[in-house]
Amino acid sequence: MAEHPAYPVGLRLTGRRVVVLGGGQVAQRRLPALIAAGADVLLVSPGATPSVEAMADAGEIRWERRPYADGDLADAWYALIATSDPEANAAASAEAERHRVWCVRSDDADLATAWTPATGHSEGVTVAVLTTDARGRDPRRTAAIRDAVVEGLRDGTLVAPHHRTRTAGVALVGGGPGDPDLITVRGRRLLAEADVVIADRLGPRDLLAELPPHVEVIDAAKIPYGRFMAQEAINNALIEHAKQGKAVVRLKGGDPYVFGRGMEELQALAEAGIPCTVVPGISSSISVPGAAGIPVTHRGVAHEFTVVSGHVAPDDERSLVDWPALARLTGTLVILMGVDKIGKIAETLIAHGRSPDTPVALVQEGTTAAQRRVDATLATVAATVAAEEVRPPAVIVVGEVVHVGPRSAE
Ligand SMILES: C[S@@+](CC[C@H](N)C(=O)[O-])C[C@H]1O[C@@H](n2cnc3c(N)ncnc32)[C@H](O)[C@@H]1O
């Protein structure tokens, strides 16, 4: 049977009976795709892994708790034979042959009438990789080829020009805190498709160096804004480039909607009739403390974390933050844009009840090669920031979580 290559095909299983024999690891790996394909899955097995059991409990599959019996495959369109009993596997395989049911065998690919390819998905395309004969089967190789193709399609390094749907208009992409590996897969793909990238100082600047030469990279801080406010000038630049039919990426640090003015840009684009897609990013408010070994919550220590902007002092009339209320909370306070005003902020927190001994950590340029962590308390933080010359960008963490991890976790 294995002398000829397998004939690849996509089975449309919606509502069709698929019988799975054996509820172990193989079933656990294969069932999600069968469920996603809409198959009417019958599992026959005396036992099952907790994950498989959960699928049965959720009603995603029907589970008959017993060993295989002749006749189980009579109504099946497709079967997966994966019990730990070689005799049952052989008997089920023979039954499948009798009923002309395509069947996969986890114990012997050579005796199977069907093979499961290594599969992956990217933008409406399923990539399925099979080796040409059973003897040459090497699951690690097929998985590696699948990964390479899917990853290439996702990040744009594998370009299929005739099939690629470029995202029209502007993509507001959250680039994460700075480490180029911490952008999302979708963000990276959109970046690879861009004609124009308008980037902030924060975020994964290293990714810009990877862009092909034809891509116009604009530093948002350098857009001339004359009589406009800087943000209006950025909005206008986005609109102008998109109107020229270019694929524009607005690359922002962290997440576009966390102190990122993402919604202002989206609104300006909507008013100009430009389609806009927003790609979330990993916000520095959680990831930067994490990169320095500080969890923003910890069981028994902090059941809440509050993220605030410290760009204006607590006594500034423009401040929208209720600092006295924050001082009464016992959980973690994460302050962004707060380096300049940390003295006033610490004073206010202490004045409204937070202990002066509350631990504080400042994490500067988190997730980048220049990352540095400086520790203090609410009482000492202002002096420490001055003495240690802590500079923005930094995330300031206030609360007992600062002490829960080993400093070596940085
Ligand atoms: C305008 S806010 C943008 C926040 C961003 N949208 C986010 O979700 O992370 C800029 C502030 O984020 C913080 N920040 C961003 N990236 C950082 C990094 N890599 N290290 C430390 N702080 C960072 C700093 O507090 C900085 O002043």
The ligand as a MOL file (V3000), in Angstrom:
LIG
                    3D

  0  0  0     0  0            999 V3000
M  V30 BEGIN CTAB
M  V30 COUNTS 27 29 0 0 0
M  V30 BEGIN ATOM
M  V30 1 C 2.5730 56.9320 26.1560 0
M  V30 2 S 2.7200 55.5730 27.2310 0 CHG=1
M  V30 3 C 2.3680 54.2680 26.1080 0
M  V30 4 C 2.0720 52.9660 26.7700 0
M  V30 5 C 1.8710 51.8590 25.7880 0
M  V30 6 N 0.7520 52.0960 24.9200 0
M  V30 7 C 1.7180 50.4960 26.4650 0
M  V30 8 O 0.6440 49.8870 26.4000 0
M  V30 9 O 2.7080 50.0090 27.0020 0 CHG=-1
M  V30 10 C 4.4460 55.5080 27.4250 0
M  V30 11 C 4.8830 54.9560 28.7710 0
M  V30 12 O 4.8050 53.5560 28.7730 0
M  V30 13 C 5.8270 53.0390 29.5880 0
M  V30 14 N 6.6990 52.1830 28.7470 0
M  V30 15 C 6.4710 51.8150 27.4990 0
M  V30 16 N 7.4280 50.9710 27.0620 0
M  V30 17 C 8.2650 50.8080 28.0850 0
M  V30 18 C 9.4530 50.0470 28.2890 0
M  V30 19 N 9.9540 49.2650 27.3220 0
M  V30 20 N 10.0620 50.1030 29.4950 0
M  V30 21 C 9.5610 50.8590 30.4860 0
M  V30 22 N 8.4580 51.6120 30.3490 0
M  V30 23 C 7.8130 51.5700 29.1720 0
M  V30 24 C 6.5800 54.2010 30.1750 0
M  V30 25 O 5.9710 54.5300 31.4070 0
M  V30 26 C 6.3050 55.2490 29.1300 0
M  V30 27 O 6.4740 56.5440 29.6650 0
M  V30 END ATOM
M  V30 BEGIN BOND
M  V30 1 1 1 2
M  V30 2 1 2 3
M  V30 3 1 2 10
M  V30 4 1 3 4
M  V30 5 1 4 5
M  V30 6 1 5 6
M  V30 7 1 5 7
M  V30 8 2 7 8
M  V30 9 1 7 9
M  V30 10 1 10 11
M  V30 11 1 11 12
M  V30 12 1 11 26
M  V30 13 1 12 13
M  V30 14 1 13 14
M  V30 15 1 13 24
M  V30 16 1 14 15
M  V30 17 1 14 23
M  V30 18 2 15 16
M  V30 19 1 16 17
M  V30 20 1 17 18
M  V30 21 2 17 23
M  V30 22 1 18 19
M  V30 23 2 18 20
M  V30 24 1 20 21
M  V30 25 2 21 22
M  V30 26 1 22 23
M  V30 27 1 24 25
M  V30 28 1 24 26
M  V30 29 1 26 27
M  V30 END BOND
M  V30 END CTAB
M  END
